[in-house]
Amino acid sequence: MMKYGLREMIAAHLEENRTIYVFTTVLFLIGIVFGAIVVNSLSLTQKHDLYTYLNQFFGHVQQGELAQSSALFSQSFAHYAKYFGLMWILGLSIIGLPVILILLFLKGVVVGFTVGFLVNQMGMSGFFLAFVSIMPQNFILVPAFIIVGTASISFCLKMVRQQFMKRSNMPIFPQFLKYSLLILCVGSALAFASAFEAYVSPVLMKWVIETMA
């Protein structure tokens, strides 16, 4: 019964927010494309400076000079948790809607720029590096960001309707509890993404870098 009820809740959530999910997914994809385009607009000096920094970082990875995995995990988890927390807070504010959209777009830009720069500078080697160091955790993070962004936008719109349409038949507190619970549930996925980024990605990156050498 519990599984059935959970399945029904998920189906109802998806049905209710289907349009917002489509919009946030398209916005994120546009961000990825924009990030990839930005790579091509960089000057040769900017590309050279970035590539020099990247080579230094790869040198640290190859020599095992990165921070302890536990410290990397804490940093990654704190970073993503702050991002989620900010989106949750923005969802509670009527004026937070445009900022939520900007954050989603920027997340897409970062992913697109990082992958695009690696491929642009290093060809297939860059693609393999991106595949082992960026893509795996983003298979968790990207859906999580889209879900949290959609939930925040949805609650924000409910606040707007409550404020300006005076719909007394829609109590906002139960909606707030559902919204907060969804953020917490999705937020638990951050632990898996951060663990992969801290414990697995450096090992895979080191293997790819040594293979390329």
SVG drawing of the C-alpha trace seen along z (x, -y; Angstrom):
<svg xmlns="http://www.w3.org/2000/svg" viewBox="-12 -40 65 42">
<polyline fill="none" stroke="black" stroke-width="0.4" points="0.0,0.0 2.8,-2.4 4.6,-1.7 1.3,-2.2 0.6,-5.5 4.1,-6.7 3.7,-5.8 0.4,-7.7 2.0,-10.8 4.8,-10.8 2.4,-10.4 0.2,-13.2 3.2,-15.5 4.5,-14.9 1.0,-15.4 0.5,-18.6 3.9,-20.1 4.3,-18.6 4.5,-22.0 7.0,-23.4 9.2,-20.2 9.3,-20.7 10.2,-24.4 12.9,-23.8 14.4,-20.9 14.5,-23.1 16.0,-26.0 18.7,-23.7 19.5,-22.4 19.7,-25.9 22.2,-26.7 24.3,-23.7 24.3,-24.9 25.1,-28.4 28.0,-27.2 29.4,-25.2 29.1,-28.3 30.9,-30.5 33.9,-28.2 34.2,-29.1 34.0,-32.8 37.0,-32.8 40.1,-34.4 43.3,-32.4 44.9,-34.0 41.9,-33.0 41.9,-29.5 45.7,-29.2 45.4,-30.5 42.5,-28.1 44.3,-25.2 47.5,-26.0 45.5,-25.9 43.8,-22.7 47.2,-21.0 48.4,-22.0 45.3,-20.5 45.8,-17.3 49.3,-17.2 48.1,-17.3 45.6,-14.5 48.2,-12.3 50.5,-12.8 47.7,-12.2 48.1,-15.7 44.4,-16.5 42.8,-17.1 41.6,-14.1 38.5,-12.4 36.6,-13.1 37.4,-16.8 36.4,-16.8 33.1,-15.1 32.3,-17.7 33.1,-20.5 31.0,-19.0 28.0,-18.2 28.1,-21.7 28.2,-23.4 25.3,-21.5 23.3,-21.7 23.7,-25.5 22.5,-25.6 19.4,-23.5 18.8,-25.5 18.9,-28.8 16.4,-27.5 14.2,-26.3 14.3,-29.8 13.6,-31.5 10.6,-29.2 9.1,-30.7 9.3,-34.2 7.0,-35.6 10.0,-37.5 12.2,-34.4 10.9,-33.0 13.3,-34.8 16.3,-34.0 15.4,-30.2 15.3,-30.3 18.7,-32.1 20.2,-29.5 19.0,-26.6 20.3,-28.3 23.7,-28.9 24.0,-25.3 23.5,-24.3 26.0,-26.8 28.6,-25.5 28.1,-21.9 28.1,-22.9 31.2,-25.1 33.2,-22.5 32.5,-19.6 32.8,-21.9 36.2,-23.3 37.7,-19.8 36.6,-18.6 37.6,-21.8 41.2,-21.6 41.8,-17.9 39.5,-16.2 38.6,-12.6 40.9,-12.6 38.9,-15.6 35.7,-13.8 36.8,-10.8 38.0,-13.0 34.6,-14.7 32.9,-11.3 34.6,-10.0 34.9,-13.2 31.8,-15.3 29.0,-13.2 28.5,-10.4 27.6,-12.7 25.6,-14.9 23.4,-11.9 22.2,-12.4 22.6,-16.1 20.9,-17.3 17.6,-15.5 17.8,-16.6 18.3,-20.3 15.4,-20.1 13.1,-18.5 14.1,-21.1 13.8,-23.9 10.4,-22.7 9.2,-22.3 10.4,-25.8 8.8,-27.4 5.5,-25.4 5.4,-26.6 6.3,-30.1 3.3,-30.2 1.0,-28.8 2.2,-31.7 1.4,-34.1 -2.1,-32.6 -2.7,-32.7 -1.6,-36.3 -3.4,-37.8 -6.3,-35.5 -7.2,-35.1 -8.0,-31.4 -9.1,-30.5 -9.9,-26.9 -6.1,-26.2 -4.4,-26.2 -0.7,-27.0 0.8,-25.2 0.2,-21.6 1.6,-22.7 4.7,-24.1 5.2,-20.8 5.0,-18.8 7.3,-21.2 9.9,-21.0 9.7,-17.2 10.3,-16.9 13.4,-19.1 14.7,-17.0 14.1,-13.7 15.8,-14.9 18.5,-16.4 19.5,-13.0 20.7,-12.2 23.4,-14.9 25.2,-12.4 25.6,-9.9 26.7,-12.5 29.2,-14.0 30.6,-10.6 31.2,-9.7 32.8,-13.1 35.1,-12.7 36.0,-9.0 35.6,-7.7 36.1,-10.6 39.8,-11.3 40.6,-7.6 39.0,-7.5 40.6,-10.8 44.0,-9.6 43.6,-6.5 42.5,-8.4 45.4,-10.9 47.9,-8.1 46.4,-6.4 46.8,-9.6 50.4,-10.2"/>
</svg>
